[in-house]
């Protein structure tokens, strides 16, 4: 069986993908550590952020799609956070069964506390890396994500 041959771009992207996999694992571990004192996990932090940064309230399926996760996993987290008073459901005028997810006052307060922890942490991580380099990496990752969505 012949080995597959990568183009230079394909080889570089393979290296980037492997680094993103490694980074994702480290981000989850460090994220869990960062927000543990707020009784959160990286997964809950991610869902709270998706809700907080959405331009308007969204149903779980839309949140999951925007995060690149499966609906069932996000639904489980949202249900747990609802039981803890971090989120609430509102009627969706466009779909009777797909309720909209919103942050409760407690959820907004908790997310604000996360942001107070996140800012100095991410500033330390970014130290010594030019903002232009970070932005170029973000654009590259975004382009690959968009192309994956088109396949």
KOLKOL-32112 format. One record per atom (N, C-alpha, C): x, y, z; residue in one letter. Coordinates in steps of 0.02 Angstrom, whole numbers, padded with zeros to 5 digits, always signed. Layout:
% KOLKOL-32112
XYZA
...
END
This chain:
% KOLKOL-32112
+00042-00059+00000X
+00000+00000+00000X
+00044+00062+00000X
+00033+00108-00047X
+00073+00167-00053X
+00054+00218+00000X
+00104+00253+00026X
+00091+00305+00076X
+00060+00365+00041X
+00014+00398+00074X
-00016+00458+00048X
+00035+00514+00049X
+00033+00557-00001X
+00080+00612-00006X
+00044+00677+00008X
+00071+00716+00053X
+00042+00782+00069X
+00074+00835+00025X
+00035+00884+00007X
+00064+00944-00022X
+00098+00981+00035X
+00139+01031+00021X
+00168+01070+00076X
+00114+01100+00121X
+00061+01125+00090X
+00006+01153+00130X
-00029+01100+00171X
-00039+01041+00142X
-00071+00986+00179X
-00028+00963+00237X
+00038+00960+00228X
+00083+00941+00282X
+00081+00993+00338X
+00083+01057+00319X
+00081+01110+00369X
+00015+01109+00407X
-00040+01099+00371X
-00105+01097+00404X
-00111+01037+00449X
-00083+00980+00430X
-00083+00921+00473X
-00047+00938+00539X
+00010+00971+00535X
+00045+00991+00595X
+00004+01038+00638X
-00030+01085+00606X
-00073+01132+00643X
-00130+01095+00677X
-00161+01049+00642X
-00217+01010+00671X
-00193+00971+00732X
-00135+00939+00727X
-00109+00902+00784X
-00096+00948+00844X
-00070+01007+00831X
-00058+01055+00885X
-00125+01078+00915X
-00176+01087+00873X
-00242+01108+00898X
-00271+01053+00943X
-00263+00990+00924X
-00286+00935+00966X
-00252+00937+01034X
-00185+00947+01034X
-00148+00951+01096X
-00169+01012+01137X
-00178+01068+01103X
-00199+01129+01136X
-00268+01120+01167X
-00313+01089+01132X
-00381+01079+01158X
-00378+01041+01224X
-00339+00988+01226X
-00332+00950+01288X
-00306+00992+01345X
-00254+01032+01331X
-00225+01075+01383X
-00274+01129+01404X
-00310+01158+01356X
-00360+01210+01373X
-00414+01182+01419X
-00437+01121+01405X
-00489+01091+01448X
-00463+01081+01519X
-00402+01055+01526X
-00374+01044+01592X
-00364+01111+01629X
-00332+01159+01595X
-00319+01224+01627X
-00384+01262+01639X
-00431+01256+01592X
-00496+01289+01601X
-00533+01261+01661X
-00532+01195+01669X
-00563+01165+01728X
-00532+01192+01792X
-00465+01197+01792X
-00430+01222+01851X
-00448+01295+01864X
-00451+01335+01812X
-00464+01406+01819X
-00533+01420+01849X
-00584+01382+01828X
-00652+01398+01850X
-00679+01351+01904X
-00637+01306+01929X
-00660+01259+01980X
-00688+01294+02042X
-00657+01349+02062X
-00680+01386+02120X
-00748+01418+02111X
-00770+01422+02049X
-00837+01450+02033X
-00888+01394+02022X
-00867+01332+02038X
-00910+01273+02030X
-00929+01263+01957X
-00881+01275+01913X
-00891+01264+01842X
-00839+01216+01816X
-00851+01193+01755X
-00802+01154+01716X
-00790+01192+01651X
-00740+01170+01614X
-00728+01201+01548X
-00790+01195+01504X
-00823+01137+01507X
-00882+01127+01465X
-00937+01176+01483X
-00949+01185+01547X
-01001+01233+01568X
-00981+01304+01550X
-00917+01319+01560X
-00892+01386+01542X
-00903+01398+01468X
-00889+01349+01427X
-00898+01355+01355X
-00971+01369+01337X
-01017+01333+01369X
-01088+01342+01355X
-01111+01410+01381X
-01090+01429+01441X
-01107+01496+01467X
-01083+01550+01419X
-01023+01542+01393X
-00996+01591+01346X
-01036+01594+01281X
-01056+01537+01256X
-01095+01536+01194X
-01162+01572+01205X
-01191+01563+01263X
-01255+01597+01278X
-01242+01672+01287X
-01190+01689+01325X
-01176+01759+01340X
-01158+01799+01278X
-01120+01768+01232X
-01096+01805+01173X
-01144+01800+01114X
-01196+01761+01118X
-01245+01758+01063X
-01279+01826+01056X
-01290+01845+00994X
-01321+01911+00982X
-01393+01913+01007X
-01425+01855+01010X
-01494+01850+01035X
-01503+01781+01064X
-01553+01771+01107X
-01563+01704+01136X
-01573+01652+01081X
-01544+01593+01093X
-01546+01539+01044X
-01569+01474+01076X
-01598+01429+01036X
-01613+01362+01062X
-01549+01321+01068X
-01553+01267+01105X
-01495+01225+01117X
-01463+01202+01051X
-01502+01182+01002X
-01474+01157+00939X
-01430+01210+00906X
-01451+01272+00907X
-01411+01325+00876X
-01348+01338+00916X
-01353+01337+00982X
-01294+01345+01024X
-01243+01290+01009X
-01267+01228+01006X
-01223+01171+00993X
-01190+01180+00925X
-01227+01199+00875X
-01200+01208+00807X
-01146+01262+00807X
-01159+01317+00842X
-01109+01372+00843X
-01045+01351+00879X
-01051+01303+00925X
-00994+01280+00964X
-00960+01220+00931X
-00991+01192+00880X
-00963+01133+00847X
-00971+01070+00889X
-01022+01068+00930X
-01035+01011+00974X
-01101+00978+00957X
-01113+00919+00985X
-01178+00887+00971X
-01232+00914+01018X
-01293+00915+00992X
-01349+00945+01028X
-01361+00910+01095X
-01356+00843+01096X
-01371+00806+01156X
-01324+00824+01214X
-01260+00832+01199X
-01212+00851+01251X
-01226+00920+01278X
-01240+00967+01234X
-01255+01035+01256X
-01321+01036+01294X
-01370+00997+01272X
-01434+00994+01307X
-01425+00969+01378X
-01383+00919+01388X
-01370+00892+01455X
-01340+00946+01499X
-01291+00983+01473X
-01259+01036+01512X
-01308+01091+01528X
-01347+01111+01478X
-01397+01164+01489X
-01448+01142+01541X
-01471+01080+01538X
-01519+01056+01588X
-01489+01058+01658X
-01426+01037+01665X
-01392+01039+01730X
-01386+01111+01755X
-01368+01156+01710X
-01361+01226+01730X
-01428+01258+01746X
-01481+01235+01714X
-01548+01259+01731X
-01565+01237+01802X
-01551+01174+01818X
-01564+01149+01885X
-01526+01187+01938X
-01468+01214+01920X
-01426+01252+01967X
-01442+01327+01965X
-01489+01347+01923X
-01509+01417+01921X
-01465+01463+01880X
-01422+01434+01838X
-01377+01475+01797X
-01410+01498+01732X
-01456+01459+01706X
-01491+01476+01644X
-01566+01466+01654X
-01603+01494+01608X
-01676+01485+01607X
-01697+01475+01535X
-01758+01450+01527X
-01786+01442+01460X
-01840+01494+01450X
-01843+01520+01388X
-01895+01567+01369X
-01931+01539+01308X
-01993+01559+01300X
-02032+01537+01242X
-01998+01562+01178X
-01999+01520+01128X
-01971+01537+01062X
-02029+01553+01016X
-02036+01615+00993X
-02092+01633+00950X
-02091+01598+00883X
-02034+01569+00864X
-02028+01537+00799X
-02035+01461+00801X
-02033+01433+00861X
-02036+01360+00868X
-02061+01343+00938X
-02118+01311+00941X
-02150+01297+01005X
-02108+01252+01050X
-02075+01202+01022X
-02039+01153+01064X
-01967+01172+01078X
-01935+01211+01034X
-01865+01229+01043X
-01859+01294+01082X
-01860+01288+01148X
-01857+01348+01190X
-01790+01383+01183X
-01790+01447+01199X
-01729+01487+01196X
-01694+01483+01264X
-01628+01481+01263X
-01588+01477+01324X
-01560+01546+01339X
-01570+01568+01401X
-01545+01634+01423X
-01509+01625+01489X
-01462+01671+01503X
-01429+01670+01568X
-01476+01701+01620X
-01478+01671+01678X
-01514+01700+01734X
-01468+01753+01766X
-01493+01788+01814X
-01450+01837+01850X
-01390+01801+01880X
-01401+01743+01910X
-01346+01704+01938X
-01297+01684+01883X
-01322+01664+01826X
-01279+01645+01770X
-01239+01703+01744X
-01270+01762+01739X
-01234+01822+01717X
-01179+01840+01767X
-01196+01836+01831X
-01146+01851+01883X
-01088+01800+01881X
-01104+01737+01872X
-01052+01685+01870X
-01008+01695+01809X
-01039+01712+01751X
-00999+01722+01691X
-00955+01784+01698X
-00979+01836+01730X
-00938+01895+01743X
-00878+01877+01787X
-00889+01834+01836X
-00834+01812+01879X
-00783+01772+01838X
-00807+01731+01791X
-00762+01693+01748X
-00719+01742+01707X
-00751+01792+01679X
-00714+01840+01638X
-00661+01877+01678X
-00676+01890+01742X
-00625+01922+01785X
-00565+01877+01796X
-00575+01811+01797X
-00520+01764+01803X
-00485+01754+01735X
-00524+01753+01682X
-00497+01737+01616X
-00451+01791+01590X
-00467+01854+01601X
-00428+01909+01572X
-00354+01907+01592X
-00337+01904+01656X
-00266+01901+01673X
-00232+01836+01649X
-00269+01781+01650X
-00243+01717+01628X
-00225+01720+01554X
-00271+01744+01512X
-00259+01746+01440X
-00206+01799+01423X
-00204+01854+01462X
-00153+01904+01451X
-00083+01875+01464X
-00076+01833+01515X
-00012+01799+01528X
+00006+01753+01470X
-00043+01716+01444X
-00030+01671+01388X
-00009+01709+01325X
-00038+01767+01314X
-00024+01806+01254X
+00041+01846+01258X
+00069+01853+01318X
+00129+01894+01327X
+00185+01870+01281X
+00214+01917+01244X
+00270+01901+01200X
+00250+01877+01131X
+00186+01869+01118X
+00162+01849+01052X
+00128+01910+01021X
+00148+01930+00962X
+00118+01989+00930X
+00044+01976+00916X
+00004+02027+00929X
-00068+02021+00917X
-00082+02002+00844X
-00040+02026+00797X
-00050+02010+00726X
-00039+01935+00714X
+00008+01905+00749X
+00020+01833+00742X
-00041+01794+00768X
-00066+01816+00824X
-00125+01782+00852X
-00184+01788+00805X
-00194+01847+00778X
-00249+01859+00732X
-00241+01817+00668X
-00180+01810+00643X
-00168+01768+00584X
-00185+01695+00599X
-00166+01672+00658X
-00182+01603+00677X
-00258+01594+00683X
-00292+01644+00712X
-00365+01640+00718X
-00398+01636+00650X
-00374+01677+00603X
-00403+01676+00536X
-00392+01609+00502X
-00333+01580+00511X
-00319+01515+00481X
-00365+01461+00510X
-00371+01459+00575X
-00414+01410+00607X
-00486+01421+00586X
-00508+01483+00582X
-00576+01498+00561X
-00589+01475+00489X
-00542+01485+00445X
-00549+01464+00375X
-00555+01388+00371X
-00513+01352+00407X
-00516+01278+00407X
-00583+01255+00434X
-00606+01287+00489X
-00671+01269+00518X
-00727+01280+00468X
-00726+01336+00433X
-00777+01350+00383X
-00776+01299+00327X
-00716+01280+00304X
-00711+01230+00251X
-00736+01162+00273X
-00723+01145+00335X
-00750+01082+00361X
-00826+01083+00362X
-00855+01142+00376X
-00927+01149+00376X
-00958+01143+00308X
-00918+01153+00256X
-00943+01150+00187X
-00939+01079+00159X
-00901+01035+00191X
-00893+00967+00164X
-00952+00924+00180X
END
